């Protein structure tokens, strides 16, 4: 049981760091929005990419946690 909790905790920590770094990138992009129209287009494109990456990474982490639970409970 300790191994499962340790593995799930490690994966959740990775997800937390990913969300934190995504938030930092979004804050930096928000600062860049105030410049020009060209920068605004680039920033919106990058925001879409960052959000897409966040969803893909979150889905991957949820899938890996599911696999660990299945392995532990032998489902």
N, CA, C, O and CB atoms as a CASP TS submission, in Angstrom:
PFRMAT TS
TARGET T0000
AUTHOR 0000-0000-0000
METHOD Language model
MODEL 1
PARENT N/A
ATOM      1  N   UNK     1       0.821  -1.192   0.000  1.00  0.00           N
ATOM      2  CA  UNK     1       0.000   0.000   0.000  1.00  0.00           C
ATOM      3  C   UNK     1       0.868   1.261   0.000  1.00  0.00           C
ATOM      4  O   UNK     1       0.528   2.256  -0.640  1.00  0.00           O
ATOM      5  CB  UNK     1      -0.936  -0.005   1.206  1.00  0.00           C
ATOM      6  N   UNK     2       2.003   1.210   0.729  1.00  0.00           N
ATOM      7  CA  UNK     2       2.881   2.372   0.766  1.00  0.00           C
ATOM      8  C   UNK     2       3.453   2.675  -0.615  1.00  0.00           C
ATOM      9  O   UNK     2       3.621   3.839  -0.977  1.00  0.00           O
ATOM     10  CB  UNK     2       4.011   2.150   1.765  1.00  0.00           C
ATOM     11  N   UNK     3       3.754   1.626  -1.387  1.00  0.00           N
ATOM     12  CA  UNK     3       4.305   1.818  -2.721  1.00  0.00           C
ATOM     13  C   UNK     3       3.295   2.515  -3.629  1.00  0.00           C
ATOM     14  O   UNK     3       3.663   3.396  -4.406  1.00  0.00           O
ATOM     15  CB  UNK     3       4.724   0.473  -3.324  1.00  0.00           C
ATOM     16  N   UNK     4       2.024   2.124  -3.534  1.00  0.00           N
ATOM     17  CA  UNK     4       0.983   2.754  -4.351  1.00  0.00           C
ATOM     18  C   UNK     4       0.834   4.218  -3.987  1.00  0.00           C
ATOM     19  O   UNK     4       0.780   5.080  -4.864  1.00  0.00           O
ATOM     20  CB  UNK     4      -0.358   2.028  -4.177  1.00  0.00           C
ATOM     21  N   UNK     5       0.767   4.502  -2.690  1.00  0.00           N
ATOM     22  CA  UNK     5       0.601   5.890  -2.244  1.00  0.00           C
ATOM     23  C   UNK     5       1.803   6.728  -2.658  1.00  0.00           C
ATOM     24  O   UNK     5       1.650   7.881  -3.062  1.00  0.00           O
ATOM     25  CB  UNK     5       0.409   5.953  -0.713  1.00  0.00           C
ATOM     26  N   UNK     6       2.993   6.154  -2.560  1.00  0.00           N
ATOM     27  CA  UNK     6       4.207   6.871  -2.956  1.00  0.00           C
ATOM     28  C   UNK     6       4.194   7.160  -4.460  1.00  0.00           C
ATOM     29  O   UNK     6       4.532   8.267  -4.879  1.00  0.00           O
ATOM     30  CB  UNK     6       5.464   6.055  -2.578  1.00  0.00           C
ATOM     31  N   UNK     7       3.807   6.175  -5.271  1.00  0.00           N
ATOM     32  CA  UNK     7       3.783   6.345  -6.731  1.00  0.00           C
ATOM     33  C   UNK     7       2.729   7.364  -7.156  1.00  0.00           C
ATOM     34  O   UNK     7       2.994   8.228  -7.992  1.00  0.00           O
ATOM     35  CB  UNK     7       3.513   4.999  -7.420  1.00  0.00           C
ATOM     36  N   UNK     8       1.529   7.260  -6.574  1.00  0.00           N
ATOM     37  CA  UNK     8       0.462   8.211  -6.909  1.00  0.00           C
ATOM     38  C   UNK     8       0.859   9.612  -6.449  1.00  0.00           C
ATOM     39  O   UNK     8       0.630  10.587  -7.163  1.00  0.00           O
ATOM     40  CB  UNK     8      -0.888   7.785  -6.257  1.00  0.00           C
ATOM     41  N   UNK     9       1.450   9.715  -5.267  1.00  0.00           N
ATOM     42  CA  UNK     9       1.896  11.025  -4.773  1.00  0.00           C
ATOM     43  C   UNK     9       2.943  11.648  -5.674  1.00  0.00           C
ATOM     44  O   UNK     9       2.932  12.859  -5.894  1.00  0.00           O
ATOM     45  CB  UNK     9       2.451  10.896  -3.369  1.00  0.00           C
ATOM     46  N   UNK    10       3.850  10.832  -6.200  1.00  0.00           N
ATOM     47  CA  UNK    10       4.886  11.342  -7.104  1.00  0.00           C
ATOM     48  C   UNK    10       4.266  11.860  -8.400  1.00  0.00           C
ATOM     49  O   UNK    10       4.674  12.903  -8.911  1.00  0.00           O
ATOM     50  CB  UNK    10       5.922  10.242  -7.413  1.00  0.00           C
ATOM     51  N   UNK    11       3.288  11.137  -8.930  1.00  0.00           N
ATOM     52  CA  UNK    11       2.655  11.564 -10.173  1.00  0.00           C
ATOM     53  C   UNK    11       1.819  12.819  -9.973  1.00  0.00           C
ATOM     54  O   UNK    11       1.769  13.679 -10.852  1.00  0.00           O
ATOM     55  CB  UNK    11       1.789  10.448 -10.732  1.00  0.00           C
ATOM     56  N   UNK    12       1.164  12.929  -8.820  1.00  0.00           N
ATOM     57  CA  UNK    12       0.394  14.137  -8.526  1.00  0.00           C
ATOM     58  C   UNK    12       1.329  15.329  -8.358  1.00  0.00           C
ATOM     59  O   UNK    12       1.002  16.436  -8.785  1.00  0.00           O
ATOM     60  CB  UNK    12      -0.464  13.943  -7.257  1.00  0.00           C
ATOM     61  N   UNK    13       2.493  15.115  -7.738  1.00  0.00           N
ATOM     62  CA  UNK    13       3.466  16.203  -7.609  1.00  0.00           C
ATOM     63  C   UNK    13       3.937  16.682  -8.976  1.00  0.00           C
ATOM     64  O   UNK    13       4.097  17.883  -9.189  1.00  0.00           O
ATOM     65  CB  UNK    13       4.665  15.753  -6.770  1.00  0.00           C
ATOM     66  N   UNK    14       4.162  15.752  -9.904  1.00  0.00           N
ATOM     67  CA  UNK    14       4.546  16.141 -11.269  1.00  0.00           C
ATOM     68  C   UNK    14       3.450  16.969 -11.929  1.00  0.00           C
ATOM     69  O   UNK    14       3.731  17.947 -12.622  1.00  0.00           O
ATOM     70  CB  UNK    14       4.849  14.895 -12.123  1.00  0.00           C
ATOM     71  N   UNK    15       2.201  16.573 -11.710  1.00  0.00           N
ATOM     72  CA  UNK    15       1.072  17.317 -12.268  1.00  0.00           C
ATOM     73  C   UNK    15       1.001  18.708 -11.659  1.00  0.00           C
ATOM     74  O   UNK    15       0.747  19.680 -12.370  1.00  0.00           O
ATOM     75  CB  UNK    15      -0.249  16.564 -12.029  1.00  0.00           C
ATOM     76  N   UNK    16       1.223  18.819 -10.354  1.00  0.00           N
ATOM     77  CA  UNK    16       1.196  20.122  -9.683  1.00  0.00           C
ATOM     78  C   UNK    16       2.281  21.037 -10.243  1.00  0.00           C
ATOM     79  O   UNK    16       2.017  22.209 -10.512  1.00  0.00           O
ATOM     80  CB  UNK    16       1.376  19.952  -8.162  1.00  0.00           C
ATOM     81  N   UNK    17       3.505  20.517 -10.423  1.00  0.00           N
ATOM     82  CA  UNK    17       4.579  21.332 -10.983  1.00  0.00           C
ATOM     83  C   UNK    17       4.278  21.743 -12.418  1.00  0.00           C
ATOM     84  O   UNK    17       4.608  22.854 -12.834  1.00  0.00           O
ATOM     85  CB  UNK    17       5.900  20.577 -10.925  1.00  0.00           C
ATOM     86  N   UNK    18       3.655  20.854 -13.167  1.00  0.00           N
ATOM     87  CA  UNK    18       3.292  21.189 -14.546  1.00  0.00           C
ATOM     88  C   UNK    18       2.266  22.316 -14.569  1.00  0.00           C
ATOM     89  O   UNK    18       2.394  23.256 -15.354  1.00  0.00           O
ATOM     90  CB  UNK    18       2.739  19.950 -15.280  1.00  0.00           C
ATOM     91  N   UNK    19       1.261  22.232 -13.723  1.00  0.00           N
ATOM     92  CA  UNK    19       0.251  23.289 -13.668  1.00  0.00           C
ATOM     93  C   UNK    19       0.859  24.598 -13.176  1.00  0.00           C
ATOM     94  O   UNK    19       0.498  25.666 -13.670  1.00  0.00           O
ATOM     95  CB  UNK    19      -0.912  22.872 -12.759  1.00  0.00           C
ATOM     96  N   UNK    20       1.770  24.533 -12.218  1.00  0.00           N
ATOM     97  CA  UNK    20       2.435  25.734 -11.718  1.00  0.00           C
ATOM     98  C   UNK    20       3.258  26.401 -12.814  1.00  0.00           C
ATOM     99  O   UNK    20       3.190  27.616 -12.997  1.00  0.00           O
ATOM    100  CB  UNK    20       3.328  25.390 -10.523  1.00  0.00           C
ATOM    101  N   UNK    21       4.039  25.599 -13.543  1.00  0.00           N
ATOM    102  CA  UNK    21       4.861  26.182 -14.607  1.00  0.00           C
ATOM    103  C   UNK    21       3.984  26.724 -15.730  1.00  0.00           C
ATOM    104  O   UNK    21       4.323  27.739 -16.338  1.00  0.00           O
ATOM    105  CB  UNK    21       5.849  25.139 -15.161  1.00  0.00           C
ATOM    106  N   UNK    22       2.872  26.069 -16.012  1.00  0.00           N
ATOM    107  CA  UNK    22       1.946  26.588 -17.019  1.00  0.00           C
ATOM    108  C   UNK    22       1.372  27.929 -16.575  1.00  0.00           C
ATOM    109  O   UNK    22       1.217  28.845 -17.383  1.00  0.00           O
ATOM    110  CB  UNK    22       0.811  25.581 -17.280  1.00  0.00           C
ATOM    111  N   UNK    23       1.057  28.036 -15.284  1.00  0.00           N
ATOM    112  CA  UNK    23       0.564  29.304 -14.754  1.00  0.00           C
ATOM    113  C   UNK    23       1.586  30.415 -14.877  1.00  0.00           C
ATOM    114  O   UNK    23       1.232  31.550 -15.199  1.00  0.00           O
ATOM    115  CB  UNK    23       0.166  29.144 -13.313  1.00  0.00           C
ATOM    116  N   UNK    24       2.844  30.107 -14.626  1.00  0.00           N
ATOM    117  CA  UNK    24       3.907  31.111 -14.758  1.00  0.00           C
ATOM    118  C   UNK    24       4.023  31.563 -16.214  1.00  0.00           C
ATOM    119  O   UNK    24       4.158  32.754 -16.492  1.00  0.00           O
ATOM    120  CB  UNK    24       5.265  30.544 -14.257  1.00  0.00           C
ATOM    121  N   UNK    25       3.968  30.601 -17.140  1.00  0.00           N
ATOM    122  CA  UNK    25       4.042  30.961 -18.561  1.00  0.00           C
ATOM    123  C   UNK    25       2.857  31.833 -18.950  1.00  0.00           C
ATOM    124  O   UNK    25       3.022  32.792 -19.703  1.00  0.00           O
ATOM    125  CB  UNK    25       4.084  29.697 -19.443  1.00  0.00           C
ATOM    126  N   UNK    26       1.671  31.518 -18.454  1.00  0.00           N
ATOM    127  CA  UNK    26       0.496  32.337 -18.769  1.00  0.00           C
ATOM    128  C   UNK    26       0.617  33.747 -18.184  1.00  0.00           C
ATOM    129  O   UNK    26       0.165  34.712 -18.801  1.00  0.00           O
ATOM    130  CB  UNK    26      -0.775  31.661 -18.241  1.00  0.00           C
ATOM    131  N   UNK    27       1.222  33.872 -17.005  1.00  0.00           N
ATOM    132  CA  UNK    27       1.438  35.207 -16.438  1.00  0.00           C
ATOM    133  C   UNK    27       2.398  36.003 -17.310  1.00  0.00           C
ATOM    134  O   UNK    27       2.164  37.182 -17.573  1.00  0.00           O
ATOM    135  CB  UNK    27       1.983  35.108 -14.997  1.00  0.00           C
ATOM    136  N   UNK    28       3.476  35.369 -17.759  1.00  0.00           N
ATOM    137  CA  UNK    28       4.415  36.059 -18.650  1.00  0.00           C
ATOM    138  C   UNK    28       3.743  36.450 -19.958  1.00  0.00           C
ATOM    139  O   UNK    28       3.986  37.537 -20.482  1.00  0.00           O
ATOM    140  CB  UNK    28       5.635  35.175 -18.933  1.00  0.00           C
ATOM    141  N   UNK    29       2.908  35.578 -20.480  1.00  0.00           N
ATOM    142  CA  UNK    29       2.195  35.905 -21.715  1.00  0.00           C
ATOM    143  C   UNK    29       1.208  37.044 -21.494  1.00  0.00           C
ATOM    144  O   UNK    29       1.022  37.880 -22.378  1.00  0.00           O
ATOM    145  CB  UNK    29       1.461  34.673 -22.252  1.00  0.00           C
ATOM    146  N   UNK    30       0.576  37.087 -20.326  1.00  0.00           N
ATOM    147  CA  UNK    30      -0.345  38.180 -20.023  1.00  0.00           C
ATOM    148  C   UNK    30       0.384  39.515 -19.987  1.00  0.00           C
ATOM    149  O   UNK    30      -0.168  40.538 -20.392  1.00  0.00           O
ATOM    150  CB  UNK    30      -1.049  37.931 -18.689  1.00  0.00           C
ATOM    151  N   UNK    31       1.615  39.509 -19.506  1.00  0.00           N
ATOM    152  CA  UNK    31       2.414  40.743 -19.497  1.00  0.00           C
ATOM    153  C   UNK    31       2.724  41.175 -20.934  1.00  0.00           C
ATOM    154  O   UNK    31       2.719  42.366 -21.246  1.00  0.00           O
ATOM    155  CB  UNK    31       3.737  40.539 -18.694  1.00  0.00           C
ATOM    156  N   UNK    32       2.990  40.201 -21.801  1.00  0.00           N
ATOM    157  CA  UNK    32       3.318  40.537 -23.184  1.00  0.00           C
ATOM    158  C   UNK    32       2.113  41.047 -23.981  1.00  0.00           C
ATOM    159  O   UNK    32       2.298  41.682 -25.019  1.00  0.00           O
ATOM    160  CB  UNK    32       3.901  39.330 -23.871  1.00  0.00           C
ATOM    161  N   UNK    33       0.913  40.791 -23.532  1.00  0.00           N
ATOM    162  CA  UNK    33      -0.285  41.205 -24.262  1.00  0.00           C
ATOM    163  C   UNK    33      -0.358  42.721 -24.418  1.00  0.00           C
ATOM    164  O   UNK    33      -0.901  43.211 -25.408  1.00  0.00           O
ATOM    165  CB  UNK    33      -1.534  40.699 -23.553  1.00  0.00           C
ATOM    166  N   UNK    34       0.168  43.455 -23.476  1.00  0.00           N
ATOM    167  CA  UNK    34       0.005  44.904 -23.489  1.00  0.00           C
ATOM    168  C   UNK    34       0.847  45.605 -24.559  1.00  0.00           C
ATOM    169  O   UNK    34       0.762  46.826 -24.688  1.00  0.00           O
ATOM    170  CB  UNK    34       0.356  45.456 -22.139  1.00  0.00           C
ATOM    171  N   UNK    35       1.651  44.877 -25.323  1.00  0.00           N
ATOM    172  CA  UNK    35       2.515  45.520 -26.293  1.00  0.00           C
ATOM    173  C   UNK    35       1.793  45.865 -27.579  1.00  0.00           C
ATOM    174  O   UNK    35       1.096  46.879 -27.612  1.00  0.00           O
ATOM    175  CB  UNK    35       3.683  44.644 -26.594  1.00  0.00           C
ATOM    176  N   UNK    36       1.915  45.094 -28.621  1.00  0.00           N
ATOM    177  CA  UNK    36       1.359  45.457 -29.922  1.00  0.00           C
ATOM    178  C   UNK    36       0.355  44.408 -30.380  1.00  0.00           C
ATOM    179  O   UNK    36       0.176  43.370 -29.743  1.00  0.00           O
ATOM    180  CB  UNK    36       2.477  45.618 -30.965  1.00  0.00           C
ATOM    181  N   UNK    37      -0.298  44.708 -31.508  1.00  0.00           N
ATOM    182  CA  UNK    37      -1.256  43.758 -32.070  1.00  0.00           C
ATOM    183  C   UNK    37      -0.567  42.473 -32.510  1.00  0.00           C
ATOM    184  O   UNK    37      -1.112  41.382 -32.346  1.00  0.00           O
ATOM    185  CB  UNK    37      -1.996  44.384 -33.250  1.00  0.00           C
ATOM    186  N   UNK    38       0.633  42.606 -33.070  1.00  0.00           N
ATOM    187  CA  UNK    38       1.369  41.413 -33.490  1.00  0.00           C
ATOM    188  C   UNK    38       1.685  40.522 -32.289  1.00  0.00           C
ATOM    189  O   UNK    38       1.529  39.302 -32.354  1.00  0.00           O
ATOM    190  CB  UNK    38       2.670  41.809 -34.215  1.00  0.00           C
ATOM    191  N   UNK    39       2.129  41.138 -31.196  1.00  0.00           N
ATOM    192  CA  UNK    39       2.412  40.374 -29.982  1.00  0.00           C
ATOM    193  C   UNK    39       1.135  39.741 -29.441  1.00  0.00           C
ATOM    194  O   UNK    39       1.160  38.633 -28.905  1.00  0.00           O
ATOM    195  CB  UNK    39       3.057  41.274 -28.912  1.00  0.00           C
ATOM    196  N   UNK    40       0.019  40.452 -29.586  1.00  0.00           N
ATOM    197  CA  UNK    40      -1.251  39.917 -29.111  1.00  0.00           C
ATOM    198  C   UNK    40      -1.607  38.635 -29.864  1.00  0.00           C
ATOM    199  O   UNK    40      -2.071  37.671 -29.254  1.00  0.00           O
ATOM    200  CB  UNK    40      -2.368  40.962 -29.272  1.00  0.00           C
ATOM    201  N   UNK    41      -1.397  38.613 -31.178  1.00  0.00           N
ATOM    202  CA  UNK    41      -1.663  37.404 -31.963  1.00  0.00           C
ATOM    203  C   UNK    41      -0.748  36.262 -31.545  1.00  0.00           C
ATOM    204  O   UNK    41      -1.195  35.124 -31.398  1.00  0.00           O
ATOM    205  CB  UNK    41      -1.492  37.690 -33.456  1.00  0.00           C
ATOM    206  N   UNK    42       0.523  36.562 -31.356  1.00  0.00           N
ATOM    207  CA  UNK    42       1.474  35.529 -30.931  1.00  0.00           C
ATOM    208  C   UNK    42       1.100  34.993 -29.554  1.00  0.00           C
ATOM    209  O   UNK    42       1.147  33.786 -29.316  1.00  0.00           O
ATOM    210  CB  UNK    42       2.911  36.088 -30.913  1.00  0.00           C
ATOM    211  N   UNK    43       0.733  35.891 -28.656  1.00  0.00           N
ATOM    212  CA  UNK    43       0.392  35.482 -27.296  1.00  0.00           C
ATOM    213  C   UNK    43      -0.845  34.592 -27.286  1.00  0.00           C
ATOM    214  O   UNK    43      -0.875  33.581 -26.584  1.00  0.00           O
ATOM    215  CB  UNK    43       0.165  36.709 -26.410  1.00  0.00           C
ATOM    216  N   UNK    44      -1.865  34.958 -28.056  1.00  0.00           N
ATOM    217  CA  UNK    44      -3.062  34.117 -28.083  1.00  0.00           C
ATOM    218  C   UNK    44      -2.757  32.742 -28.665  1.00  0.00           C
ATOM    219  O   UNK    44      -3.291  31.737 -28.198  1.00  0.00           O
ATOM    220  CB  UNK    44      -4.170  34.793 -28.893  1.00  0.00           C
ATOM    221  N   UNK    45      -1.915  32.695 -29.665  1.00  0.00           N
ATOM    222  CA  UNK    45      -1.510  31.402 -30.202  1.00  0.00           C
ATOM    223  C   UNK    45      -0.760  30.569 -29.179  1.00  0.00           C
ATOM    224  O   UNK    45      -0.988  29.364 -29.065  1.00  0.00           O
ATOM    225  CB  UNK    45      -0.654  31.594 -31.429  1.00  0.00           C
ATOM    226  N   UNK    46       0.135  31.207 -28.432  1.00  0.00           N
ATOM    227  CA  UNK    46       0.877  30.493 -27.395  1.00  0.00           C
ATOM    228  C   UNK    46      -0.023  30.054 -26.248  1.00  0.00           C
ATOM    229  O   UNK    46       0.190  28.989 -25.669  1.00  0.00           O
ATOM    230  CB  UNK    46       1.997  31.366 -26.861  1.00  0.00           C
ATOM    231  N   UNK    47      -1.023  30.859 -25.914  1.00  0.00           N
ATOM    232  CA  UNK    47      -1.959  30.475 -24.857  1.00  0.00           C
ATOM    233  C   UNK    47      -2.713  29.219 -25.261  1.00  0.00           C
ATOM    234  O   UNK    47      -2.894  28.307 -24.454  1.00  0.00           O
ATOM    235  CB  UNK    47      -2.948  31.621 -24.555  1.00  0.00           C
ATOM    236  N   UNK    48      -3.150  29.174 -26.510  1.00  0.00           N
ATOM    237  CA  UNK    48      -3.846  27.978 -26.989  1.00  0.00           C
ATOM    238  C   UNK    48      -2.928  26.762 -26.911  1.00  0.00           C
ATOM    239  O   UNK    48      -3.361  25.687 -26.497  1.00  0.00           O
ATOM    240  CB  UNK    48      -4.344  28.182 -28.438  1.00  0.00           C
ATOM    241  N   UNK    49      -1.672  26.922 -27.303  1.00  0.00           N
ATOM    242  CA  UNK    49      -0.723  25.811 -27.221  1.00  0.00           C
ATOM    243  C   UNK    49      -0.467  25.379 -25.775  1.00  0.00           C
ATOM    244  O   UNK    49      -0.397  24.183 -25.490  1.00  0.00           O
ATOM    245  CB  UNK    49       0.593  26.201 -27.883  1.00  0.00           C
ATOM    246  N   UNK    50      -0.328  26.331 -24.876  1.00  0.00           N
ATOM    247  CA  UNK    50      -0.074  26.000 -23.475  1.00  0.00           C
ATOM    248  C   UNK    50      -1.271  25.278 -22.861  1.00  0.00           C
ATOM    249  O   UNK    50      -1.096  24.300 -22.135  1.00  0.00           O
ATOM    250  CB  UNK    50       0.247  27.270 -22.672  1.00  0.00           C
ATOM    251  N   UNK    51      -2.475  25.746 -23.142  1.00  0.00           N
ATOM    252  CA  UNK    51      -3.670  25.094 -22.609  1.00  0.00           C
ATOM    253  C   UNK    51      -3.804  23.690 -23.199  1.00  0.00           C
ATOM    254  O   UNK    51      -4.162  22.751 -22.488  1.00  0.00           O
ATOM    255  CB  UNK    51      -4.937  25.935 -22.913  1.00  0.00           C
ATOM    256  N   UNK    52      -3.519  23.542 -24.487  1.00  0.00           N
ATOM    257  CA  UNK    52      -3.577  22.213 -25.107  1.00  0.00           C
ATOM    258  C   UNK    52      -2.559  21.285 -24.458  1.00  0.00           C
ATOM    259  O   UNK    52      -2.874  20.129 -24.173  1.00  0.00           O
ATOM    260  CB  UNK    52      -3.322  22.305 -26.631  1.00  0.00           C
ATOM    261  N   UNK    53      -1.351  21.769 -24.221  1.00  0.00           N
ATOM    262  CA  UNK    53      -0.337  20.962 -23.552  1.00  0.00           C
ATOM    263  C   UNK    53      -0.779  20.577 -22.148  1.00  0.00           C
ATOM    264  O   UNK    53      -0.551  19.448 -21.713  1.00  0.00           O
ATOM    265  CB  UNK    53       0.988  21.714 -23.497  1.00  0.00           C
ATOM    266  N   UNK    54      -1.409  21.504 -21.436  1.00  0.00           N
ATOM    267  CA  UNK    54      -1.869  21.232 -20.083  1.00  0.00           C
ATOM    268  C   UNK    54      -2.909  20.113 -20.082  1.00  0.00           C
ATOM    269  O   UNK    54      -2.862  19.230 -19.225  1.00  0.00           O
ATOM    270  CB  UNK    54      -2.449  22.502 -19.450  1.00  0.00           C
ATOM    271  N   UNK    55      -3.849  20.140 -21.031  1.00  0.00           N
ATOM    272  CA  UNK    55      -4.857  19.088 -21.102  1.00  0.00           C
ATOM    273  C   UNK    55      -4.243  17.746 -21.487  1.00  0.00           C
ATOM    274  O   UNK    55      -4.612  16.715 -20.924  1.00  0.00           O
ATOM    275  CB  UNK    55      -5.942  19.468 -22.098  1.00  0.00           C
ATOM    276  N   UNK    56      -3.324  17.748 -22.425  1.00  0.00           N
ATOM    277  CA  UNK    56      -2.684  16.492 -22.837  1.00  0.00           C
ATOM    278  C   UNK    56      -1.871  15.918 -21.679  1.00  0.00           C
ATOM    279  O   UNK    56      -1.937  14.716 -21.419  1.00  0.00           O
ATOM    280  CB  UNK    56      -1.776  16.716 -24.077  1.00  0.00           C
ATOM    281  N   UNK    57      -1.109  16.754 -20.985  1.00  0.00           N
ATOM    282  CA  UNK    57      -0.294  16.291 -19.869  1.00  0.00           C
ATOM    283  C   UNK    57      -1.169  15.810 -18.716  1.00  0.00           C
ATOM    284  O   UNK    57      -0.861  14.797 -18.088  1.00  0.00           O
ATOM    285  CB  UNK    57       0.642  17.405 -19.394  1.00  0.00           C
ATOM    286  N   UNK    58      -2.248  16.519 -18.434  1.00  0.00           N
ATOM    287  CA  UNK    58      -3.174  16.093 -17.381  1.00  0.00           C
ATOM    288  C   UNK    58      -3.819  14.762 -17.715  1.00  0.00           C
ATOM    289  O   UNK    58      -3.982  13.914 -16.838  1.00  0.00           O
ATOM    290  CB  UNK    58      -4.250  17.147 -17.161  1.00  0.00           C
ATOM    291  N   UNK    59      -4.188  14.570 -18.979  1.00  0.00           N
ATOM    292  CA  UNK    59      -4.744  13.288 -19.396  1.00  0.00           C
ATOM    293  C   UNK    59      -3.741  12.163 -19.273  1.00  0.00           C
ATOM    294  O   UNK    59      -4.090  11.058 -18.858  1.00  0.00           O
ATOM    295  CB  UNK    59      -5.237  13.371 -20.815  1.00  0.00           C
ATOM    296  N   UNK    60      -2.494  12.435 -19.629  1.00  0.00           N
ATOM    297  CA  UNK    60      -1.445  11.423 -19.503  1.00  0.00           C
ATOM    298  C   UNK    60      -1.222  11.041 -18.047  1.00  0.00           C
ATOM    299  O   UNK    60      -1.089   9.860 -17.725  1.00  0.00           O
ATOM    300  CB  UNK    60      -0.138  11.928 -20.117  1.00  0.00           C
ATOM    301  N   UNK    61      -1.179  12.038 -17.164  1.00  0.00           N
ATOM    302  CA  UNK    61      -0.973  11.747 -15.747  1.00  0.00           C
ATOM    303  C   UNK    61      -2.154  10.978 -15.173  1.00  0.00           C
ATOM    304  O   UNK    61      -1.954  10.061 -14.377  1.00  0.00           O
ATOM    305  CB  UNK    61      -0.755  13.042 -14.959  1.00  0.00           C
ATOM    306  N   UNK    62      -3.386  11.327 -15.558  1.00  0.00           N
ATOM    307  CA  UNK    62      -4.556  10.582 -15.085  1.00  0.00           C
ATOM    308  C   UNK    62      -4.495   9.137 -15.575  1.00  0.00           C
ATOM    309  O   UNK    62      -4.821   8.215 -14.827  1.00  0.00           O
ATOM    310  CB  UNK    62      -5.865  11.257 -15.562  1.00  0.00           C
ATOM    311  N   UNK    63      -4.081   8.934 -16.818  1.00  0.00           N
ATOM    312  CA  UNK    63      -3.957   7.587 -17.366  1.00  0.00           C
ATOM    313  C   UNK    63      -2.889   6.794 -16.616  1.00  0.00           C
ATOM    314  O   UNK    63      -3.089   5.616 -16.319  1.00  0.00           O
ATOM    315  CB  UNK    63      -3.621   7.646 -18.863  1.00  0.00           C
ATOM    316  N   UNK    64      -1.753   7.430 -16.308  1.00  0.00           N
ATOM    317  CA  UNK    64      -0.694   6.713 -15.605  1.00  0.00           C
ATOM    318  C   UNK    64      -1.108   6.372 -14.174  1.00  0.00           C
ATOM    319  O   UNK    64      -0.737   5.313 -13.669  1.00  0.00           O
ATOM    320  CB  UNK    64       0.590   7.543 -15.596  1.00  0.00           C
ATOM    321  N   UNK    65      -1.868   7.243 -13.513  1.00  0.00           N
ATOM    322  CA  UNK    65      -2.375   6.936 -12.176  1.00  0.00           C
ATOM    323  C   UNK    65      -3.368   5.786 -12.256  1.00  0.00           C
ATOM    324  O   UNK    65      -3.370   4.913 -11.388  1.00  0.00           O
ATOM    325  CB  UNK    65      -3.036   8.179 -11.536  1.00  0.00           C
ATOM    326  N   UNK    66      -4.211   5.772 -13.283  1.00  0.00           N
ATOM    327  CA  UNK    66      -5.158   4.673 -13.475  1.00  0.00           C
ATOM    328  C   UNK    66      -4.412   3.355 -13.653  1.00  0.00           C
ATOM    329  O   UNK    66      -4.810   2.338 -13.085  1.00  0.00           O
ATOM    330  CB  UNK    66      -6.067   4.944 -14.695  1.00  0.00           C
ATOM    331  N   UNK    67      -3.330   3.361 -14.439  1.00  0.00           N
ATOM    332  CA  UNK    67      -2.540   2.152 -14.645  1.00  0.00           C
ATOM    333  C   UNK    67      -1.924   1.665 -13.334  1.00  0.00           C
ATOM    334  O   UNK    67      -1.903   0.462 -13.072  1.00  0.00           O
ATOM    335  CB  UNK    67      -1.441   2.406 -15.682  1.00  0.00           C
ATOM    336  N   UNK    68      -1.424   2.583 -12.511  1.00  0.00           N
ATOM    337  CA  UNK    68      -0.849   2.197 -11.223  1.00  0.00           C
ATOM    338  C   UNK    68      -1.914   1.575 -10.321  1.00  0.00           C
ATOM    339  O   UNK    68      -1.657   0.577  -9.648  1.00  0.00           O
ATOM    340  CB  UNK    68      -0.210   3.416 -10.532  1.00  0.00           C
ATOM    341  N   UNK    69      -3.112   2.170 -10.308  1.00  0.00           N
ATOM    342  CA  UNK    69      -4.193   1.620  -9.494  1.00  0.00           C
ATOM    343  C   UNK    69      -4.603   0.238  -9.998  1.00  0.00           C
ATOM    344  O   UNK    69      -4.840  -0.666  -9.197  1.00  0.00           O
ATOM    345  CB  UNK    69      -5.402   2.566  -9.499  1.00  0.00           C
ATOM    346  N   UNK    70      -4.688   0.068 -11.320  1.00  0.00           N
ATOM    347  CA  UNK    70      -5.032  -1.236 -11.879  1.00  0.00           C
ATOM    348  C   UNK    70      -3.973  -2.266 -11.551  1.00  0.00           C
ATOM    349  O   UNK    70      -4.292  -3.417 -11.252  1.00  0.00           O
ATOM    350  CB  UNK    70      -5.214  -1.140 -13.385  1.00  0.00           C
ATOM    351  N   UNK    71      -2.723  -1.865 -11.604  1.00  0.00           N
ATOM    352  CA  UNK    71      -1.634  -2.786 -11.274  1.00  0.00           C
ATOM    353  C   UNK    71      -1.678  -3.186  -9.803  1.00  0.00           C
ATOM    354  O   UNK    71      -1.434  -4.341  -9.454  1.00  0.00           O
ATOM    355  CB  UNK    71      -0.279  -2.150 -11.604  1.00  0.00           C
ATOM    356  N   UNK    72      -1.994  -2.215  -8.944  1.00  0.00           N
ATOM    357  CA  UNK    72      -2.005  -2.497  -7.521  1.00  0.00           C
ATOM    358  C   UNK    72      -3.202  -3.389  -7.138  1.00  0.00           C
ATOM    359  O   UNK    72      -3.051  -4.356  -6.391  1.00  0.00           O
ATOM    360  CB  UNK    72      -2.040  -1.186  -6.729  1.00  0.00           C
ATOM    361  N   UNK    73      -4.385  -3.048  -7.658  1.00  0.00           N
ATOM    362  CA  UNK    73      -5.582  -3.802  -7.309  1.00  0.00           C
ATOM    363  C   UNK    73      -5.834  -4.977  -8.235  1.00  0.00           C
ATOM    364  O   UNK    73      -6.792  -5.728  -8.047  1.00  0.00           O
ATOM    365  CB  UNK    73      -6.772  -2.898  -7.320  1.00  0.00           C
ATOM    366  N   UNK    74      -4.964  -5.143  -9.253  1.00  0.00           N
ATOM    367  CA  UNK    74      -5.058  -6.242 -10.218  1.00  0.00           C
ATOM    368  C   UNK    74      -6.423  -6.308 -10.885  1.00  0.00           C
ATOM    369  O   UNK    74      -7.060  -7.361 -10.918  1.00  0.00           O
ATOM    370  CB  UNK    74      -4.763  -7.563  -9.534  1.00  0.00           C
ATOM    371  N   UNK    75      -6.864  -5.176 -11.413  1.00  0.00           N
ATOM    372  CA  UNK    75      -8.169  -5.089 -12.090  1.00  0.00           C
ATOM    373  C   UNK    75      -8.062  -5.449 -13.546  1.00  0.00           C
ATOM    374  O   UNK    75      -9.063  -5.428 -14.262  1.00  0.00           O
ATOM    375  CB  UNK    75      -8.751  -3.695 -11.956  1.00  0.00           C
TER
END
